[in-house]
Amino acid sequence: MTVTAQTSDRNSASLLSRYYEVHPTYRLIVRWALIALLTAVAFWRSFFSIGVTAHEDGLGGYVWTVPTAAILVAVGLARRHRTELPIHDRQTDIIVGTMGLPPLRDGAPATSGSVGRIAASAMGQRGEILFAEEGSLRVWSVDAATGIAKVIAGRGFAAPEGEPDQARAVAFGAIHALASDAA
């Protein structure tokens, strides 16, 4: 019994040593081939059903395009030589956020629209959030209790000469900072 166990351990050790002697690229190919084979064996009924649906022009026939597109995208990204810096998480948030939402409207809930880059922010005396939007040159106030966003200063374009000096009529050239008076 002991001799059989030692022989079995020696065979498995020799198989592993041969496996690790193989070039890493070939080991990777063997691993992925094994994963693909076992996936095909485990899900052959599902694959067959999807194949029948695609052959009969069913609605589920598009399922075959998803892995194909994923593989094409992965290969394209892997082979692409970057000449610029990658987009960072915050920039991605801004891009996606501004694509999906319309611009924020005066008097609407703050969650109903998007704003551009925020140049400055401050807390108001009643707990409201004040922020200056760089792109629209406006100062917004978001009420803490209701969540309603209102323009409290600025018209959204640069100031021409000789305009009246009222908060809503003010046109800023650039906004660099905000401050709130506690009085």
C-alpha positions in Angstrom: 0.0 0.0 0.0 2.8 2.4 0.8 4.6 1.6 -2.4 1.5 2.5 -4.5 1.1 5.8 -2.7 4.7 6.7 -3.2 4.5 5.8 -6.9 1.3 7.9 -7.3 3.0 10.9 -5.6 6.1 10.4 -7.8 3.9 10.4 -11.0 2.0 13.5 -10.0 5.2 15.3 -9.1 6.7 14.3 -12.4 3.6 15.5 -14.3 3.7 18.9 -12.4 7.4 19.3 -13.0 6.9 18.6 -16.7 4.0 21.1 -16.8 6.1 23.8 -15.2 9.0 23.2 -17.6 6.7 24.1 -20.5 6.9 27.7 -21.7 4.4 30.0 -19.9 2.6 30.9 -23.2 1.9 27.2 -23.8 0.7 26.7 -20.2 -1.7 29.6 -20.7 -3.0 28.1 -23.9 -3.5 24.7 -22.1 -5.3 26.4 -19.2 -7.7 28.3 -21.5 -8.3 25.3 -23.6 -9.2 23.3 -20.5 -11.5 26.1 -19.3 -13.2 26.3 -22.8 -13.6 22.5 -22.9 -15.1 22.2 -19.4 -17.4 25.1 -20.1 -18.6 23.5 -23.3 -19.2 20.2 -21.5 -21.0 21.9 -18.6 -23.3 24.1 -20.7 -23.8 22.1 -23.9 -27.6 22.1 -23.6 -27.7 25.9 -23.2 -25.3 26.3 -26.2 -27.4 23.9 -28.3 -30.6 25.8 -27.4 -29.1 29.2 -28.3 -27.9 27.7 -31.6 -31.4 26.4 -32.4 -32.8 29.8 -31.6 -30.3 31.6 -33.8 -30.8 29.2 -36.6 -34.5 29.8 -36.6 -34.0 33.6 -36.5 -35.3 33.9 -32.9 -34.9 36.9 -30.7 -32.1 35.3 -28.7 -29.8 34.8 -31.7 -27.9 38.0 -30.9 -26.4 36.2 -27.9 -23.5 35.0 -30.1 -22.5 38.5 -30.9 -21.7 39.5 -27.3 -18.7 37.2 -26.8 -17.5 38.0 -30.3 -17.7 41.8 -29.6 -16.0 41.3 -26.2 -13.1 39.4 -27.7 -12.7 42.1 -30.4 -12.7 44.9 -27.9 -10.2 43.0 -25.6 -7.8 42.4 -28.5 -8.1 46.0 -29.7 -7.4 47.4 -26.2 -4.5 45.1 -25.7 -2.9 46.0 -29.0 -3.5 49.8 -28.8 -0.4 51.9 -28.2 -1.3 54.8 -25.9 0.1 58.2 -26.9 -2.0 60.1 -24.3 -2.6 59.7 -20.6 -5.5 57.4 -19.6 -8.8 58.9 -18.5 -9.1 58.8 -14.7 -12.1 57.8 -12.6 -13.3 61.3 -11.9 -13.1 62.2 -15.5 -15.1 59.1 -16.4 -17.8 60.1 -13.9 -18.1 63.5 -15.4 -18.3 62.1 -19.0 -20.9 59.5 -18.2 -22.8 61.8 -15.9 -23.1 64.6 -18.5 -24.0 62.2 -21.3 -27.0 60.7 -19.5 -28.6 63.8 -17.9 -29.9 67.0 -19.4 -28.4 70.3 -18.0 -29.6 71.3 -14.5 -32.6 73.7 -14.7 -33.2 76.6 -12.3 -35.9 75.5 -9.7 -35.6 71.8 -10.4 -34.4 69.0 -8.1 -30.6 68.9 -8.0 -30.7 65.2 -9.0 -32.7 65.9 -12.2 -29.9 67.3 -14.3 -26.1 67.5 -14.7 -23.7 70.3 -14.2 -20.3 70.9 -15.8 -17.0 71.1 -13.9 -17.5 72.7 -10.4 -15.0 75.6 -10.0 -15.7 76.3 -6.3 -18.1 75.2 -3.5 -19.1 76.4 -0.1 -21.7 75.7 2.7 -24.3 78.4 3.1 -25.5 79.8 6.4 -28.8 77.8 6.4 -27.0 74.5 5.4 -27.5 74.9 1.7 -24.8 73.8 -0.7 -23.4 76.6 -2.9 -21.3 75.8 -6.0 -20.0 77.6 -9.0 -20.2 75.9 -12.3 -17.1 76.7 -14.4 -18.7 76.1 -17.8 -22.0 78.1 -17.3 -20.5 80.9 -15.1 -23.4 80.6 -12.6 -23.5 80.2 -8.8 -26.1 77.6 -7.7 -27.7 76.9 -4.3 -29.1 73.5 -3.4 -31.5 73.7 -0.5 -30.7 71.2 2.2 -34.3 70.4 3.0 -35.9 70.2 -0.4 -33.0 69.4 -2.7 -34.1 72.1 -5.2 -31.3 73.8 -7.1 -31.6 77.6 -7.9 -29.3 80.0 -9.6 -28.4 82.7 -7.1 -25.9 84.6 -9.2 -24.8 84.8 -12.8 -26.4 84.6 -16.2 -24.2 82.1 -17.8 -22.1 84.3 -20.0 -19.3 86.8 -19.6 -20.1 90.3 -18.4 -20.5 93.0 -20.9 -19.6 96.5 -19.8 -22.2 98.7 -18.1 -24.6 96.0 -16.9 -26.6 96.6 -13.7 -25.1 95.1 -10.5 -27.9 92.7 -9.3 -27.0 89.2 -8.3 -29.1 87.4 -11.0 -28.1 89.9 -13.6 -24.4 89.6 -12.9 -22.3 88.0 -15.6 -19.0 86.6 -14.4 -15.9 86.3 -16.4 -14.5 83.5 -14.3 -15.3 82.0 -10.9 -12.3 80.9 -8.7 -13.7 80.8 -5.2 -16.9 81.1 -3.2 -17.5 82.3 0.4 -20.7 82.5 2.5 -21.3 85.2 5.1 -22.5 83.8 8.4 -24.3 87.0 9.3 
